[in-house]
Amino acid sequence: MKKIYLLLLSVFCVAQAAMAQSGAVKGSVVGGDTKEALIGATVLLKGTSRGTTTDTNGDFLIQNVPAGNYSLRISYVGYSYPDIPVNVSDGATTDIGTITMQASVMVGEEVVVSATRRPEKLTEAPAAISVISSRDLEALPSFNVGELLNKVQGVEVVRSGVIGVGINARGFNNAFNVKMYQMTDGRNSMLPGGTGLPAGFYNTVIKEDIERVEVILGPSSALYGPNAHNGVINTITKDPRRHPGTTVTIGAGNQDVLSARARHAAVISDKFAYKITGEYTEGQDFKFIDTVYNATLGALPEYDVEFGFKSKRFGSALYFSPTSTTDIILDYGFGQGDNIGVTSNGRNQINGWTFQYLQGRFVSPHVFAQLYSTWNDAGDTYQINARTTNYYTLRASGYSEAQAAQYSKTGAKPGEIGEGSPAIAFPGFIDKSHRINGEVQYNNNFGKLDLITGLSYQRDVAYSRQTYLDDAAGDIILSQYGVVAQLEYAITEKFKALGAARYDNHENYGSQFSPKAALTYNALKGTFRATWGRAYSAPSIQFQEFYLNNGALAILGNGAGLTIRNTETGAERMIDKLEPEQVQTFEFGYKGTPTDKLFIDLSTWYSKSENFISPLTGVTPILGKERVIRKGDKDVTETAANALNYYLTYLNYGNVNSWGTDLGINFYLNNYFSIGAKYSYFNSDITDKDNLDNDANGDGTVSVSESSLNAAQHRYNFNFTARDLFNKKFFGSVNVRILPEYDFYSGVQIAARENQNQRVAPYNYNYGPLGGFTSVDLSAGYKLKEWMTLGASVSNLFDSAQREYVGSPEIGRLYSVELRFDLTEKLLPNLSVLNGKY
């Protein structure tokens, strides 16, 4: 570590010397129609990491610019302007005057930061990256931001109900998918501790506070570390200085949906600004009673399922600018939800799951540092299948309805219900896990060379009190740190090379090295890219330490390896402990606007995976004759015993190759209308039943559950969009999604053609494959006043049978109506929300 710190110190010293002689660039940016200041426009000196955004007057200033000739790029959603040549002299400020940007509907002008962790034009990023802008969000009259991800190229979105949205990319989905790394404002926004899952419905961000969502596909561990395996979803919230004012939204829809959201942001002085956000949403999910398999009682309908869902969110942030180029940001977020959660072992009734964070950030032109804590509480969450088994067991034993209802949820000690009454297992979860993260990053430009380097640290504390983890001895505490460096060199004006590498060390699974290399070439008004990268998906604490025994089956984490004994012959065999899954991907792509009205986004890729981590998989196929006797060196003969001697765990496959192509085309008929089409293809050799490298459980055959892609081979999406009609008051869109049917296996959950509409013990009931539908979605909005917009949307217009996830209902037609009030100083001059210039 001392060598690392000395290296970073050397980089800082070189950087300071390079900055000794420099100048500055300033100017103003306005919109072409009204000549009003464009607040928050991105201003970037091409070929450098130097940039800024315009303030409330449209002004900008870029300081510490080495003398030389540059091209200045200005970007703002919905507007365009050609690059501007700029000459910077030592000790002088170059004033380019007022720039008038013209309205445009073309995609590709956006500036993104997620691909290389520095600002760059979307079409020039060396990665498969897409953007959902605030303008896209404003045109969605729904509280559920996840609906928009259906329109993002290459992203696989599945709905498990009105509010349940799962996000994946490039196949191999399951009910506990952690391969898409999710961030908010540079913060790891996954749940802490045991699960490591996306926060999902419990996240803290409301739609009105999102500036944009950047989605990267492909291995990204070189910059983002563990579990940036299939990609990264980075949500960037609005800066109160660029987006001041008050927004209030009220919405309603079928399924008794009601939603109220509010955001208020203000600039107090040239040094202080703040924002506050809040949301309350409730409704009823589609009713669906799944079945629960019990060795003694057989197939049971789920008992006492609550279909109501509820979400509460709150956020606040304080921005302090000690200098004109430095920010200190402190923010807090709270999210709480009630809903039904689908897992690989059945479904959970989630009641009052709470997710919170406290984050501090330091932002300057060359240094970014942050420290934050994240924690959650499972509230009154419990397993529906465990409670169902408890209830019917008590009823079959002669206990009353009231007793069965009460003790099926609370559990009971022997004799607690009555004399001689049996022990009843507690079906609930205790999860009071928390996580601490720290990071420091440095960036600079040295002529044609851009440098980014950084250090990160993470400490997870998992707390379940053996309700789902093997933590009877106390909290499970695991730490990890990472070191990253990235260099980008402009070989010529059009040809660039990028190299990045990250080293991570985890105290449980050791060291991982994640490199990435990319070549980009600007041509046809876009960029061709060729990339190679290696990433890894680390086994979560749940994968390593899961402990669950409901009498019919047992789930054991595989962090230490398992020993299985044949109860008839006494022969023993070993299941190796989990190792991180590794993937290396070769990718070729083009993103650009070869003509003024056509935007093309093409990515084709090939991946090689090692130690592929399976969903929950049965490891005792000789039912009743095999049992797990040891976990590592720990004897579990008694504690893990169950009626069937049936055990599930997570396993590493040998080798899996996969490949695919994503193609997106947008054609702009004029400044008001556009049409688009997206197509994705995905396949893998994991379906080869003769390749015993993919025999996960070691039984000599590759079963359908082991060879599952869990994704459709083909996916199609078509859309028609209208904007700024009727004096810029109307907007609308039509979206058509075609999802062919496909099989899905995840633990005891099965949705497949084989054995359709029947039960195969110990799986849950198989209702048949997922997909196999065409969904038509409509949305539209109209500005009743400059400060008031009415919007409406309909999903699944023709009410087709739409099953997208195991253990979930058919999704019917959904409609919603929203009324949004934008109360800013520009629209309501009598409401003063700006008290100064920053």
Order of alpha helices (4+ residues) and beta strands (2+ residues): alpha-beta-beta-beta-beta-beta-beta-beta-beta-beta-beta-beta-alpha-beta-beta-beta-beta-beta-alpha-beta-beta-beta-beta-beta-beta-beta-beta-beta-beta-beta-alpha-alpha-beta-beta-beta-beta-beta-beta-alpha-beta-beta-beta-beta-beta-beta-beta-beta-beta-beta-beta-beta-beta-alpha-beta-beta-beta-beta-beta-beta
